[in-house]
Amino acid sequence: MLPDIPLRLAAIAEALVEARRLGATVACEGHDLPRDMAEGYAVQGLVARRLDAAIAGWKVAIVQGTPVAAPMFGPLLPSGHRLADGQGADAVEVEIAFRLGRDLPPRTGGYTREEVVSALDGVLIGIELIESRLAEGAGAPFPAFLADNLGNGGFVAGEPVGAVPFDALSGLHCRVVRDGHVLHDATGGHPAGDPLAPLLAWANTQRDTLGGLRAGQIVTTGSLVGLLRCERPWALEASIEGLGRLALAA
C-alpha cells in the first residue's frame, strides 16, 4: 500500500523527475517544498515511482544525530566510468559500502550490530557521484535536499569482499590520486568513526516509502575523503586497504 502524499508535493516531485530527464536543475524558490523529513521521504518515493527506478542501494548518514537515507537508482556504475565535460557530477566521494545478503525489514526492538553484520555478504570500495537536481544543492532546505536523494547522482561500485574484519573498518588506509597528484593518503577518516554505524542507525529507523533495506542492495555510509569537486574532467584513482581500487576516467 502506497503512503498518502499531500497533493501540494506533486509539483516539486514532477519538477525533480523532469530535471533528471533533462539534465537540468530546479530552483527551490517558487515551489512548495517538503516541510519536514516525512514529506521529504514521500517525495523521494514519488519520484522513484514516476521514474520506475530500480533501487540499487541506499545512501545513509547521520545528520545532527538523526539517521537519514536516500535511494540510489540503478544501475551501479563500473570502474573506469567517465565524467562528462560540463554536465554530470558536481563532486565525488570515496566511501566504504556494504552489500546486503538478506533483507533487513523494520522491526520492533530494532537490530543489534551483530545482527546487521550477519545480514551482510560483502564490503566494497565505492565512489559516489554527487549531482543535485536542486540549484541550491546541499544549501537547499534539508527536507528538499532529502527529497532529491541527498544529492546522489550515481555510484561506482567495486567488487564486494567477503572476508573482512568488521571491527577493523575504521582503521583502513585510503589513498586518492587525481591526475597524478595525491589528494588523500591517510588511515580512517569516516565521519561517524565506524563506517557501519550509519547503516545500523538507519536499519533501526527506516522511514522510507520504497520498501526498505533489501538483499542485493548496496548501502554506502559516508566519505573517507570529504567532497572532491569536479570543476573539470579528470582522472581519479582511489583505493581502500583490503577492499581494492576504483578509477574514474577523464
PyMOL commands that set and color helices and strands:
alter all, ss='L'
color gray80, all
select helices_A, chain A and resi 7-22+37-51+113-118+137-139+142-147+149-151+166-171+197-203
alter helices_A, ss='H'
color red, helices_A
select strands_A, chain A and resi 55-63+66-73+81-82+91-100+120-130+152-157+173-178+181-187+218-223+228-229+236-240+244-249
alter strands_A, ss='S'
color yellow, strands_A
deselect
rebuild
show_as cartoon
